Amino acid sequence: MENIHEHKKRNILIGGAWPYANNSLHIGHIAGLISGDVIARYYRQIGDNVLYVSGTDCHGTPITQRAKKENKTPKEIAESYHNEFKKCFEDMQFSYDLYTKTEDEYHKEKVQELFKKMYDNGYIYEKKDLQPYCEKCSKFVADRELILKCPSCGNETKGDMCDCGYEPKEEDLLHAKCIECGNIVIPKENMNLYLSLGKLQKEIEKYVENTKGNWRISSQNETEKYLKQGLPEKAVTRNLEWGVDIPIDQFEDKKMYVWIEAVLGYVTACQKICMEKNLDWTDFWKKHENNLIYMAHGKDNITFHTIILPALLLALDDNYRLPDYMIATQYLNINSEKISKSKGNGITIQEMLDQYDSDMIRYYLIGNGPEKKDSNFSIEEFIATCNAEIVNKYGNLINRTLKYKGLEEIPNGEMNPEMKKKIENTYTQVSQAIESLEFRKAIEIIRNLVEDGNKFYEEQQPWKQQKENITSFNNTIYTCSNLVANLSNLYEPIMPTSSKKVRELLHIKNASWEYIEVEKNKKINGIEPLFERIK
């Protein structure tokens, strides 16, 4: 791995998937998105220029349905969830440079420009097709507003996706029932705009071939499955009242399909924050030697990031860099059951934050999260892990070092050379793990260093050294103080709140990503236990 001091600053763009403004965030959502924050914090620490963006996905049918149910406007529903999401991310210490929303005027304007460009480039074209029309409601009906018998399992299902995993085809929907009035719909001709994915298939295949080595295996498999089937054309307009207007003549009665404008939000959010920070957004989104793009999302969103987003960028035909890394996360199950709205078995992130420390939640979800396969969450296991690994090991090392009876300042000791080497090796190993998207492994490597520190402390027996050999005592406490200082750097991307508190105790200005030593004879700022044991 290159030496950090010789490394040329890169421009790193990280996009976190946009949560949909239709329901509260549960811990599964956070488990799927927190990798983006770890990457953002890590790259800032090693000295790169980082932009980390996301936002709330505000448009589409489910929001209008919820608005009707609650007797509100779609805008009120979207706004209320947007504010809730924003607060949750802030409380979870997500370090977004911009968390915006698709209802933002800047986004709408920019996304219309991008849409028009793809249309002018010939990748978006007009086509008449048959669509479900409800004569009683006098409108074309979206898939989610239809009920039909699933051709695969025979159960009643909504038109977008059956619980059995079957996705109803266009022809399945043409004689379904309208949710609103119960009327059987009829097929009726409708003019829409389509994205020609087929035209882009060869270029997407080439992109996937060149990049997939940086992706998790689930992204590779899912993407190749879709490419093998051949990419279909995809409607980019819908008959909706709530969404972004179409900037093309004769399509004034339509809105942009949610998937196209929300995915392009990565570009518009980057443009907006660069305008605010007086940066050039093309340094992050166009092809250069010195930039990298990461996308963090859940496995249900893989193809939107690996196929649709690259397709849209290619259709713009304007030297866009395609994403380098896909950080797809699997599902977090609760008590061995898949989180489901109908079962109501999800724990919201707000419920967790009301009871537990955000650093502990972060530590658990990163260290035990569904990185490569679905993982299981239970409160019992969460509590046991936090008490054993954070309180008993890390918290204990901090307390027994910095709260040593009668100790008011960092002693004038010498650093143990073996421990110094171990710390330096840990930085290298954790860097490699994080850059390989192995966040669980990164936590394990840091945890091993904590265990080595506690073992070193026990072997040195400072309580004896203090009486028998004050020089040895000073060396032990000085070595352990340096260990704690470096752990606050290593844990910064994972547990930022407690890491900051440790730095304040030890008069360290900023988190860095290199071996540091604390100033000798410096007073230790008033120490409180950093972590409370969970009852």
N, C-alpha and C positions, 0 to 999 in steps of 0.2 A: 504494500500500500504506500502511496506517495507520502512524503513528509508534508505535514500540514503547513509548515512555515514556507515551503517552496511552492505551495499550491496557488495557482492563479485563480482569482475569484470567478466563480461561475454564476450564471443566472439560473436559479432553480424555481420552476413554477409548480405548485402543488394544487390540484383541484380536488376538493372534497365533494362527494355526491350531494345533490340538493334534496333535502327532505321535503316530502309532499305535505302541503298545509291542510291536512285532512284529519289528523289525529296526533295525540301527544307522542313525543319521542320515548321509546322504551330502551332498555339497556342493550338490546340487540342492535338498535340503530347506532348507538355510541360505539359498541364493539366493532361495527363495520367501518366506522369513520376515524377512530382514534389513531390509527396508523399514520394518517396524513399529518396529524399534529406532531407525532414523534419525529417523522422525517423533517418537518418544517423546523422544529426546535433544534434538531441535530445539525442541519445544514447552516442555520444561523450561527450556531456555536462554533462551527469550524471556520466561519468567516465568509460564507458565500452570501450573495444577494438573493434573498428569498421572497417570493410572493405566494401567499397561501390564501386561496379564495374559495368561497362557496356562497350559498344563498338558499332562500326558500322558493320552492316550486309552487307557484300560486294559482295556476290556471287549470282548466279542464273540467270534465263532467262531475267527478266525485264531489268537488267543492260546490258546484251549483246544486247538486242533490242535497248535500248537508245544509246548505243555506236555506233551501225550501223547507226542509224538515224543522230547522230551528227558527224559521221566520226572520231570517236576516238576509243581508245582501252577500253575494260571493266575496266582495271586497272586505266586508267586516270579518267573515270567517278567515280569509287568508291573512288579514292583518293581525288578528288575534293569535293565530298559530305562529306567525312570523315572530311576533314579540316574545312568545313563549319559547320558541326554539333559540332565539338570540340569547335569552337569559340562561337557558340550559347550557349552551356552549360556553358562555362566559363563566358560569359557575363551575363547569368542568375544565376551566383553564385552557380551552382551545385558543390557539394564538393566531386566528385568522387576521390577515391584513385587511380583508374586506369580507364581511358577511352581508350580502345584499338580498334582493328578491326579484323574481321575474316580473313583478308588478311595478318595478322601478321604471320611471320614464326614460332614463338613460338606456337601460337594457332594451326597452321596447324599440326605441329609435335605432339603436345599433343593430339589433337583430333583424330589423326590417331592411337595413342596408345590406346585410350579409345575405338575406333571403333573395333580394333583388339581384344581387351579383350572381348567385347560383342560377337564377332564372335566365339572366342575360347570357350566362355561359352555356346554356342549353342542357343543364342537368336537371332542371325542374320543368315539367311540361304539362300541358292540359290534356285531360282525358275524361270522357263520359263513361260512367259505369252505373250499374244497378245498385241501389242502396235501400236499406229498410226505411219505409216511410209510414208514419202513423197518420191515417186520414182524420181520426178523431181529434188528435192534438195539432193537426196541420203542420207537421215538421218531420224532417229526417231525424232518425233516432240513433244515438251513439250505442256502441256495443254494451257499455255498462248500464244502459237504460233498457236493456232487453232481457227477457227471461225465456229460456228454452230448455228442452229436455236434452241432456248431454248425449251426443251420438256414441260416446265411448262407454260411459258407465250407466246411463239411463236415469241418473238423478237430475232434479231441476237445478239449473245453474244460471248465473248471469252470463251475458254474452262475451265478457272479456276473458274469463279463465274459469275452468271448473276446478273444484277441490282435488279431482283425480289427476289434474295436471294437463288435461286436454284443453287446447286453445281452439275455440270454435272458429271455423272457416267462414269466409264471406257468405258462401251459399247456405250455411247452417242458420245464418241470421235472418235470411230474407223472409221467413214465415214465422218468426218468433213473436212473443207477446210484449207489448209496450208496458214497462213497469208502472208508468204513471196512470194509464187508464184501463189497462188490461186488454186492450184491443189487439187483434192480430195485425201485424204490419204487412204492407205489401211492397214488392220490389218496385222502385221508381228510378228513372234515369236522373243522374245528378252529375254536374260538371265539377271536377276537382283538379287540384294540382298534385303531381306525383314527383317523387325523387327517383331518378333512374339509377338504382344501385347496380343493376347489371352492367351498365357502362363502366362502372368503377371497380368491378369485381377483380380484374387482373391486377390493378394497382394495389388494391387492398390485400390480395394474396401475397404480393411481393413484400408489402409492409409487414404483414404478420410473420412471414418467413424470416425477415431480417431482425425483428424485434422480440419475438416471442420468448427468446432465451432469458429476457429480463422479467417475464411474467410468471405468476404462480401457475401451477399446472392446471388448475380449474379454468383459468382464463384461456389457456392454450386449447384445452379440449373442447370447451363450449364454442369457441370461435371457429375452430376447424370443422366442427359439426355443421355449423351454419353455412360455412363456405362450401362444403361438400354438397349441400342441398341446392346450392345456387341461390344467389341473392335476389329476392323478388323486388318488384317496384314497390314503393311505399308512399301512401297518401300523406301529403304534408298540409292539407287543408281539411277543415271540418265545418259543418254547420253548427256553430256554437254562438252563444251570445257573450261568453266570458273568455277573453283571451287576447292575443295580440292581432291587430288588424293585418290583412294581407296587402302588401304594397303593390299589387298588380291590378290593372283595370279589369272590371267585370267580376271581381272576386270580393266585392265589398260586403257581401252577405256572409262571408266565411271568416274563420279565424285560423291562426297557425296551430297546427297539431302540437300538443304540449311537448312531445319528445324532441321535436326539432329545436324549439326555442329554448327549452331548459338546458339541453346539451350545449348549445352555443353560448349559454351563460358563462361558461369558463372563459370564453374569449371576451365577452362584454364586461365581465367583472374585472378582468385583467386590464382592459382598456380604461375602465373607470378609475381604478386605484392608481394606475400609472399617471393619469391626468391629475389626480389629487396630489400625488407625490412628486410630480414633475419628472417622471421617468419616461423612457421610450418603450411602449408596450411591445414593439416588434422585437426588442432584445430578448423577450421571453417567449414569444409565439412564432417568430419566423426562424428559418434555418440558419443556425450559426454553429461554429465549432464549440462554442463555450456555454451552451445552455442544456438543461435537462427538464423534461416534463413528467410529472408523476400524477396518476389518477387513483384516488382512494374511494372504494365503493363496496357494496355488498354483492354476493354472487347472483342475486336476482337482476343486477344491472350490468352484467358483464358485457353483453353484445352492444349495449348502447355506447360503451366506452371503447370497445375493441373494433367495432365495425361501423356503427353509425357516426360517431364523432370523427374518425379518420375519413369516412366517406364525405362528410360535409366539408371538412378542411380541404380535401382533394378537389371537391366541386367548386371551391372558391378560386382554385387555380392561381394562387397568389403567394407561393413560396412559404406556406405554413409548415412548421415543424410538426410532425405527428408525435403523439405521446410516446415516451421511451419506456416508462414503467407502469404496469397495471397492478395495483395492490387490491386484489379482490379478496374479500373475507367471506368465510362460510357462515352458516347460521349459528346463533347462540340459542340453544334450547333452554327452557326453564323447567327445572325438576324433571328432566328427561322428556319433556314434551315440547313440540314445536310451538313457538309463540304464535297465537292466532287471535285475531280481533273477535271472532265469533265465540271462542272459548273464554276470552277476557282474562287470559293467564299471563299477560305481559306485566313486568314491573316497570313503571315509568322511571325515567332517569331522575325526575323531580322527587319521586318517592324515595329513591336511594339517597339523593343529596340532602333530603330533609333529615336523614338519620345518620349518614356516614360521611367521613372526610373525603373530599374529592380526590386527593392523592391516593387514598386507599382504593377507591373505585377504579382509578386509572391504572394503578399497579396491577390490580387483579385482572382487569379486562385485557391488558397488554400481555401479562405473563401467563394467562390461562385462556386467552381468547381463541376464537375459531379461525386460527390463522390458515391452516391447510385442510382442516376437516371440521365438521360441526362439533361444537363443544357444549358442555352442559353447565348451567349456572344454578347453584342453590345458595340460599343465604347462609346455611350452616357451613358450607365449604368456603364461602367468601370470608366469613368471620374467622374460621380456623386458619386460613392462609394469612390473613392480615395480622392476626395475633402472633402467629409463629414466625413469619418471615419479616414483617415490618417492625412490630413492637418488640418481640423477644430478641431478634438478631440485630437489625439495623439500629432501632431506637436504643437498645441496650448498649451497643457499642458507643453511640454518641454520649449517652448519659454517664457511663462509667469512665469515659475519657474526660469530658469537659465539665462534669459535675463532681469531679473527684474531691473528696472532703478536704477543705482548706485550700484548694487550688483556685487562685483568682486570675492568674495570667498564664499564657503559654510559656512553659519552662524553656530555659536556654539549653536545649539538648541537641543530640545529633540524630540524623535520620538513619534508620536501619537500612543498609544497602539492599538486602534481599527484598524487603517490603517495597522499597522504591522500584525495584525491577518488576515486581509483581504488578504494581499499580500501572507502570508504563505499558506492560504487556496487555493489561486489561483494556486500556484505551484502544489499542490496536485491534484487539479481538472484538470489542463492542462495535467499533466502526465497521468492521467487516460484516458483523451480523446485521447491523441496521441497514447497511447499503445492499445487503443481499435479501432484505425484507424479512429477516428472521428475528422478529422482536421478542418472541418468547425466549429464544436463545440468548439475546442480549441481556435480558433480566437474569437469566440463569448464571451468566458469566459474572455479572456484578454481584449477585448473591454469593457466589463462591468466594469473591474477594472479601465480602463482609464476614463470611465464616472464617476465612484465613485470619482476618483482623482480630476476631474474638478469640481464636485459638492462640494467636501471638500474645494477646493480653494475658490470657490464663497462664501461659507458659512463663511469662516474665514475672508474674506475681508482684505487681507494683506495690501492693500493700506491705510486702516484705521488704522490697527494695527501698521504700521510703525510709524505713528504720535502719537498714543495713548498708545501703550504698546509694546515696542521693543522686550520683551521676547516672547510674543505671536507671533509676526512677525517672529522671528528667528525659533520658533518651527514649524510654518506653512511652511516656505521655506525649512527648514531641512527635514520635513516629505515629502514634495513634491519632493525634490531632491532624497530621498531614493526610493520613488515610481518610479521616472524616471529611476533610476539605475536598479531596479528590473524588470521594463518593458523591459529594453534593454536585460536582460537575457531571459525573457519570449518570446520576439519577435525574438530572435536569430535564431531559426530554420525556421522562416517565412521571416523575413526581415534582413538578416545578415549584409548588408552594413551600414544601418542607425544604427543598434545596436552597431556596432563597433565604429561608430562616437560618439555615446552617451558615450560609455565607455572611449573613448579618452578625451572627455570633462571633465569627472569626475575622471580621473586618475585610472580607474579600469583596471587591467592587462588582465584578461581573463573572458570569459563568463562562469558562473557556473550555477548550477541548485539548488540554495538555497538562502534563504533570506540574503541580504547583506545590509550594511550601508556604506555611503560614508564618507570619512575622513573630519572632521570639519576643518574650517579655511584654507582649501586648495583652491588655486586660481582656478577659473573655466577657462579652456582653451578657447581661442577665439571662440565664438559661431556664427555660420552661420545658417540660417534656414535650417533644414534638408530636408524639402520637399517643393518643389515649387507647388503652386496651378496650376492645369491644366486649361488652358483657354478653 
